[in-house]
Amino acid sequence: MDKEKAAAAFPKLFEDIREVIYQHDPSGLFAMGAPKDEHDDSIHRIISLLQHIHGPEGVQEVLEDAMRDWIADKGDNPKEVCTAMAPAVWTAWSEFRGKVG
């Protein structure tokens, strides 16, 4: 991975994943007016975990690992919520990887 390319491409990856989480609102906090950066720490964790997967099937597990508690606290099924978000996160990750080598 080219570090300079990764540094340049990282903000878009981060924003793309942030947008997926915002749109799905797995914690329910955005519906209550929370700012878009509410889960930024978790996004960093998700990106770090994505580095260890080799296909789209692993994304759901990464998301569930990072967000299980807030989804469950909302009363939703973590696996279902994460499965719904996984394709968009995989697309963002794949685009990032394509840019950075």
Buried (B, 14 or more C-beta within 10 A) or exposed (E): EEEEEBEEBBEEBBBBBBEBBBEBBBBBBBEEEBEEEBBBEBBEBBBEBBEEBEEBEBBBBBBBEBBBEBBEEBEBEBBEBBBBBBEBBBBBBEBBBEBBE
